[in-house]
Structure formats: C-alpha cells, structure tokens
Amino acid sequence: MTKLSVNLNKVALLRNSRGRNYPDLIQFALDCVKLGADGITMHPRPDERHARKSDIFELKEALTVELNVEGYPSEDFLRLIEEVKPAQCTLVPDAPDQLTSDHGWDTNKFKGYLLDIILRLQAAGVRTSIFVDPDLDMIEAAREIGTDRIELYTETYASQYAFGNPNLVEEFARAAAFAHELGLGVNAGHDLNLDNLLHFHSMVTPLHEVSIGHALITDALYLGLEETIRRYQGCLGKSVS
C-alpha cells in the first residue's frame, strides 16, 4: 500500500514564528503517527526558517516510523544525513533561498554529480530518492545514477486538476510504470491534496509513498488533525480507526 508521509515544515514554521517550542514539533509528529501517518518528512533549509537541524536528530530518536529528509545536497546537508541516517533521503534541486520546490533534477546534466552523492548516502545505509519530473529520459538517467527511488514532482498535475483537466495524470502513470520496469521505487509529492489525491492514486501505480505537508496542515486547521489524516489515508485506500 502507498504510505502517507506527513511533511511538518509548516508546523516548524509556526513554532519558529514565536521563538518558543509551541507547537512542539516532536509531539506533533508523534501525534500524527498515533493518528495514522505512516511516516514523517522534513526539509531543512540552510536558513532554518522552518525545520532545524536539531529537529532532524530529535525526530530520528523519537519516531518508530520512517523519517524522510529532503534537501539540496550541500556538504552540510550530506553530513547531517550521514550522522542521522534517516530511512530515506530525497534529493531536491532547490537553490538555498528558494521558497519551495518547483522542478525536478535534470538527471542527465547532473548525472556525475548525483552519482557520487548517491553512492555516499547508500554507503551510510540511507535509501535515496531523486526529485524528478515525469520525463522518461530523466527517469532512465536516474536509474543509471543508481538511486533507489524517484519522487515524481506533481505540481503540474495538481495545477491542471484544479483547472478541470485531470488527464495529465496519464503522464505520471506512464512515468511510474516505466520507473517500475527499471526497478525503481516511486514516490510522489507537491501540491497533492484531498481534491486530487484520490484520482492520482487510482491511476498511478505502483506508488510507494506520497509526501504531503502544506495542504494537509491547512486542512487540519479546518477539519482537525485526526479527521484530516483519516481522509488522506482514505484517498490511499486505507481505513484509520
């Protein structure tokens, strides 16, 4: 079944806005797990405007589910991953000051660069995933690099779905099937929400994991955390008691 990994960057951003440990990020993560989340995702940026490096260490100690740490592979980030050894590291091509991720890697252009990084992370015992667009050439190059998984960048699907065009999901379905044929695991994320996730999940197989943060935390403001996680898991075909 597809796992739901909850990205808690927006919870960390709220905490940081008052300079206090409120909300308590670690407790919030544990509550998400208790309510049915399959994993937790964090994306620490160099300025620590939301997730902090210390959060990553604390989450690794506290969690009994998978921790996925996203980030641009700077030397500082890579050392953090080697120290913490999360279950998964997702490499994203973000500039240090970027507001949010907005594209996948050009895995042909950066093949040598990413190959060395993935070998380094795998030597530390960390499963690797590369953020990519649903481009078959980019996916094939990702396999040549040696990554364990890809994460399909889904903003284009989400945008088109919101405009009443759900058919772009076919491009992602082809990409996922192709990746599977190459022996790659498939994750997905960015702008997936309660409106578009059910359709995406029904069409894109196999799908190992979705990482959802902004939409899920926003929904929780209206629905409550327990009901929100229940609904997202329902979109993935799972019942949460």
C-alpha positions as CSV (number, residue, x, y, z in Angstrom):
1,M,0.0,0.0,0.0
2,T,1.0,3.6,-0.6
3,K,2.4,5.2,2.6
4,L,1.5,8.7,3.7
5,S,4.4,10.7,4.9
6,V,3.4,13.9,6.6
7,N,5.7,16.9,5.9
8,L,5.9,19.0,9.1
9,N,7.7,22.1,7.8
10,K,4.7,24.3,8.2
11,V,4.4,23.2,11.8
12,A,8.0,24.1,12.4
13,L,7.4,27.5,10.7
14,L,4.6,28.2,13.1
15,R,6.7,27.3,16.1
16,N,9.6,29.5,14.9
17,S,7.3,32.5,14.5
18,R,7.1,33.0,18.3
19,G,10.6,31.8,19.3
20,R,9.1,29.1,21.6
21,N,8.7,25.4,21.4
22,Y,5.0,25.8,20.7
23,P,3.6,23.9,18.9
24,D,6.0,21.1,20.0
25,L,7.2,19.7,16.7
26,I,8.3,16.3,18.1
27,Q,5.0,15.8,19.9
28,F,3.1,16.9,16.8
29,A,5.0,14.2,14.8
30,L,4.2,11.6,17.4
31,D,0.5,12.6,17.3
32,C,0.5,12.3,13.5
33,V,1.8,8.8,13.8
34,K,-0.7,7.9,16.5
35,L,-3.5,9.1,14.3
36,G,-2.4,7.0,11.3
37,A,0.5,8.7,9.4
38,D,3.0,6.1,8.0
39,G,6.0,8.4,8.1
40,I,7.3,11.9,8.7
41,T,9.1,14.2,6.2
42,M,11.2,17.2,6.9
43,H,13.0,19.6,4.6
44,P,15.6,21.6,6.5
45,R,16.9,24.6,4.5
46,P,20.2,26.5,5.2
47,D,18.5,29.4,6.9
48,E,16.4,27.0,9.1
49,R,13.3,29.1,8.5
50,H,11.2,26.1,9.4
51,A,12.9,22.8,10.0
52,R,16.1,22.9,12.0
53,K,19.0,20.5,12.0
54,S,18.3,19.8,15.7
55,D,14.7,18.7,14.7
56,I,16.1,16.0,12.5
57,F,18.2,14.5,15.2
58,E,15.3,14.6,17.7
59,L,12.8,13.1,15.2
60,K,15.1,10.2,14.4
61,E,15.3,9.4,18.1
62,A,11.6,9.7,18.7
63,L,10.0,8.1,15.7
64,T,9.1,4.5,15.2
65,V,8.1,5.1,11.6
66,E,10.2,6.1,8.6
67,L,11.8,9.6,8.6
68,N,12.3,11.1,5.2
69,V,14.7,14.1,5.0
70,E,14.5,16.2,1.9
71,G,17.1,18.8,0.8
72,Y,19.6,20.1,-1.6
73,P,22.8,18.1,-1.3
74,S,25.2,20.7,0.1
75,E,28.1,19.4,2.1
76,D,26.4,20.5,5.4
77,F,23.2,18.6,4.3
78,L,25.1,15.5,3.4
79,R,26.9,15.4,6.7
80,L,23.6,15.8,8.5
81,I,22.2,12.8,6.6
82,E,25.3,10.7,7.4
83,E,25.0,11.5,11.1
84,V,21.3,11.0,11.5
85,K,20.8,8.1,9.0
86,P,17.1,8.6,8.3
87,A,15.3,5.8,6.5
88,Q,15.2,7.9,3.3
89,C,16.9,11.0,1.8
90,T,15.1,12.8,-1.0
91,L,17.4,15.0,-3.1
92,V,15.9,18.2,-4.5
93,P,17.4,20.7,-6.8
94,D,16.5,23.8,-4.8
95,A,18.5,27.0,-4.5
96,P,19.3,28.0,-0.9
97,D,16.8,30.9,-1.0
98,Q,14.1,29.1,-2.9
99,L,10.6,29.5,-1.5
100,T,9.6,25.9,-2.4
101,S,10.5,23.2,-4.8
102,D,9.4,23.9,-8.4
103,H,11.1,21.4,-10.7
104,G,12.8,18.1,-10.8
105,W,16.5,17.3,-11.4
106,D,18.0,17.2,-14.9
107,T,19.4,13.8,-14.2
108,N,21.4,13.8,-17.5
109,K,23.1,17.1,-16.9
110,F,23.9,16.3,-13.2
111,K,24.5,12.6,-13.6
112,G,28.1,12.5,-12.4
113,Y,27.3,14.9,-9.5
114,L,24.3,12.9,-8.3
115,L,26.1,9.5,-8.8
116,D,28.8,10.4,-6.3
117,I,26.2,11.7,-3.8
118,I,24.0,8.7,-4.0
119,L,26.9,6.3,-3.6
120,R,27.9,8.3,-0.5
121,L,24.4,8.1,1.0
122,Q,23.9,4.5,0.2
123,A,27.3,3.7,1.9
124,A,25.8,5.3,5.0
125,G,22.8,2.9,4.8
126,V,20.3,5.5,3.7
127,R,17.7,4.8,0.9
128,T,17.9,7.5,-1.7
129,S,15.2,9.2,-3.8
130,I,15.6,11.9,-6.5
131,F,13.0,14.5,-7.2
132,V,12.2,14.3,-11.0
133,D,9.5,15.5,-13.4
134,P,7.5,12.7,-15.2
135,D,10.0,12.7,-18.1
136,L,11.1,9.2,-19.2
137,D,14.6,10.3,-20.2
138,M,15.1,11.8,-16.7
139,I,13.8,8.6,-15.1
140,E,16.1,6.4,-17.1
141,A,19.1,8.6,-16.2
142,A,18.0,8.4,-12.6
143,R,18.2,4.6,-12.8
144,E,21.7,4.9,-14.3
145,I,22.8,7.1,-11.4
146,G,21.8,4.3,-9.0
147,T,19.1,5.9,-7.0
148,D,16.7,3.6,-5.1
149,R,13.6,5.6,-5.8
150,I,12.3,8.7,-7.6
151,E,9.9,11.2,-6.3
152,L,7.6,12.5,-9.0
153,Y,7.1,16.3,-8.8
154,T,3.3,16.6,-9.0
155,E,2.7,20.3,-9.1
156,T,1.8,20.3,-12.8
157,Y,-0.8,17.6,-12.3
158,A,-2.3,19.4,-9.3
159,S,-2.5,22.7,-11.2
160,Q,-4.2,21.1,-14.2
161,Y,-6.6,19.1,-12.0
162,A,-7.7,22.4,-10.3
163,F,-8.5,23.8,-13.8
164,G,-10.7,20.8,-14.5
165,N,-8.2,18.8,-16.5
166,P,-7.4,15.5,-14.8
167,N,-5.9,13.9,-17.8
168,L,-2.3,14.9,-17.1
169,V,-2.3,12.1,-14.6
170,E,-1.7,9.7,-17.6
171,E,1.7,11.2,-18.0
172,F,2.5,10.4,-14.4
173,A,1.0,6.9,-14.7
174,R,3.4,6.2,-17.7
175,A,6.3,7.6,-15.7
176,A,5.6,5.4,-12.7
177,A,5.1,2.3,-14.8
178,F,8.4,3.0,-16.6
179,A,10.3,3.5,-13.4
180,H,8.9,0.3,-12.0
181,E,10.1,-1.6,-15.1
182,L,13.5,-0.2,-14.5
183,G,13.4,-1.5,-10.9
184,L,12.9,1.9,-9.2
185,G,10.6,2.7,-6.3
186,V,8.2,5.5,-6.9
187,N,7.2,8.3,-4.5
188,A,5.2,11.5,-5.3
189,G,4.7,14.9,-3.9
190,H,4.0,18.6,-4.2
191,D,0.5,20.1,-4.1
192,L,-1.3,16.8,-3.7
193,N,-4.4,17.4,-1.6
194,L,-7.8,16.0,-0.7
195,D,-9.3,17.1,-4.1
196,N,-6.7,15.5,-6.4
197,L,-5.1,12.7,-4.4
198,L,-7.8,10.0,-4.9
199,H,-7.6,10.3,-8.7
200,F,-3.8,10.4,-8.7
201,H,-3.6,7.3,-6.5
202,S,-6.1,5.4,-8.5
203,M,-4.2,6.0,-11.8
204,V,-0.5,6.0,-10.8
205,T,0.8,2.5,-9.8
206,P,2.9,1.3,-8.3
207,L,3.2,4.2,-5.8
208,H,5.2,3.6,-2.6
209,E,4.8,6.9,-0.8
210,V,3.3,10.3,-1.0
211,S,4.7,13.2,0.9
212,I,2.2,15.9,1.8
213,G,2.6,18.9,4.0
214,H,1.2,22.3,3.2
215,A,-2.3,21.0,2.1
216,L,-2.5,18.6,5.0
217,I,-1.6,21.1,7.6
218,T,-4.0,23.6,6.1
219,D,-6.8,21.1,6.1
220,A,-6.1,20.3,9.7
221,L,-6.9,23.9,10.6
222,Y,-10.5,23.3,9.4
223,L,-11.0,19.6,10.0
224,G,-8.7,18.8,12.9
225,L,-5.6,16.6,12.6
226,E,-7.3,13.3,13.3
227,E,-10.0,13.7,10.6
228,T,-7.5,15.1,8.2
229,I,-5.2,12.1,8.4
230,R,-8.2,9.8,8.2
231,R,-9.3,11.5,4.9
232,Y,-5.9,11.4,3.3
233,Q,-5.4,7.8,4.2
234,G,-8.9,7.2,2.8
235,C,-7.7,8.6,-0.5
236,L,-5.0,6.0,-0.4
237,G,-7.4,3.2,0.2
238,K,-6.7,2.7,3.9
239,S,-9.0,2.9,6.8
240,V,-7.8,4.5,10.0
241,S,-9.6,3.5,13.2
